[in-house]
């Protein structure tokens, strides 16, 4: 959940053609192996670095498979949401 006293700063980031925007829920980073180890942000970043140039559909499939393989045999399951947007325009947004 989101803490009610959350202080957010507004920042503008230019989005360019070819950029990929990835949003995910903690069900990915907190996915547990059968030994109780969490998948973690570092592991997710490694997957993105290795597979990020594959395009949004392939990246989504890769993350889904790797997280599923990692958590195979675990009794704990959380909801998982993954949204990947790939910018395919020639104009800066």
C-alpha positions as CSV (number, residue, x, y, z in Angstrom):
1,X,0.0,0.0,0.0
2,X,0.9,3.7,-0.2
3,X,1.6,5.5,3.1
4,X,-0.9,8.4,3.6
5,X,1.9,10.8,4.5
6,X,3.8,10.1,1.3
7,X,5.7,13.2,0.1
8,X,6.1,13.2,-3.7
9,X,8.2,15.5,-5.8
10,X,7.0,16.3,-9.4
11,X,9.7,15.7,-11.9
12,X,9.5,15.9,-15.7
13,X,11.5,13.4,-17.7
14,X,11.6,13.6,-21.5
15,X,10.4,10.5,-23.2
16,X,12.1,9.7,-26.4
17,X,11.4,7.2,-29.3
18,X,12.6,3.7,-28.3
19,X,12.3,4.4,-24.5
20,X,10.6,1.8,-22.4
21,X,8.6,2.6,-19.3
22,X,8.1,-0.3,-16.8
23,X,5.7,-0.3,-13.8
24,X,5.3,-3.2,-11.5
25,X,3.7,-4.2,-8.2
26,X,5.6,-5.5,-5.2
27,X,4.4,-9.0,-6.1
28,X,7.3,-9.2,-8.5
29,X,10.1,-8.0,-6.2
30,X,8.7,-9.7,-3.2
31,X,8.1,-13.1,-4.9
32,X,9.7,-15.8,-2.8
33,X,11.6,-18.9,-3.7
34,X,10.8,-22.2,-2.0
35,X,13.6,-21.3,0.5
36,X,12.0,-18.0,1.3
37,X,14.5,-15.8,-0.6
38,X,12.9,-12.7,-2.2
39,X,13.3,-12.0,-5.9
40,X,14.3,-8.5,-5.2
41,X,14.8,-5.2,-7.0
42,X,18.4,-6.0,-7.9
43,X,17.5,-9.2,-9.6
44,X,14.6,-7.5,-11.5
45,X,17.1,-4.7,-12.7
46,X,19.5,-7.4,-13.9
47,X,16.7,-9.0,-16.0
48,X,15.7,-5.6,-17.4
49,X,19.3,-4.8,-18.3
50,X,19.8,-8.2,-20.0
51,X,16.4,-8.3,-21.9
52,X,15.5,-4.6,-22.1
53,X,16.3,-4.3,-25.8
54,X,14.0,-7.2,-26.8
55,X,10.9,-5.0,-26.9
56,X,8.0,-4.7,-24.6
57,X,6.2,-8.0,-25.3
58,X,9.4,-10.1,-25.1
59,X,10.5,-8.3,-21.9
60,X,7.2,-8.9,-20.2
61,X,7.4,-12.6,-21.1
62,X,10.9,-12.9,-19.9
63,X,10.1,-11.2,-16.6
64,X,7.0,-13.4,-16.2
65,X,9.0,-16.6,-16.9
66,X,12.0,-15.8,-14.7
67,X,9.8,-14.8,-11.7
68,X,7.6,-17.9,-12.1
69,X,10.7,-20.1,-12.3
70,X,12.2,-18.4,-9.2
71,X,9.0,-18.8,-7.1
72,X,8.2,-22.4,-8.3
73,X,7.5,-24.5,-5.3
74,X,6.8,-21.5,-3.0
75,X,3.6,-21.6,-1.0
76,X,3.5,-17.8,-0.8
77,X,1.8,-16.0,-3.7
78,X,1.0,-12.3,-4.2
79,X,-0.8,-10.5,-7.0
80,X,1.5,-9.5,-9.8
81,X,1.0,-6.6,-12.1
82,X,3.4,-5.6,-14.8
83,X,2.9,-2.8,-17.3
84,X,5.5,-2.1,-20.0
85,X,5.1,0.8,-22.5
86,X,7.4,1.1,-25.5
87,X,7.5,4.5,-27.2
88,X,7.1,4.1,-30.9
89,X,6.7,7.6,-32.1
90,X,9.2,9.9,-33.8
91,X,8.2,12.9,-31.7
92,X,9.4,13.8,-28.2
93,X,6.6,13.4,-25.7
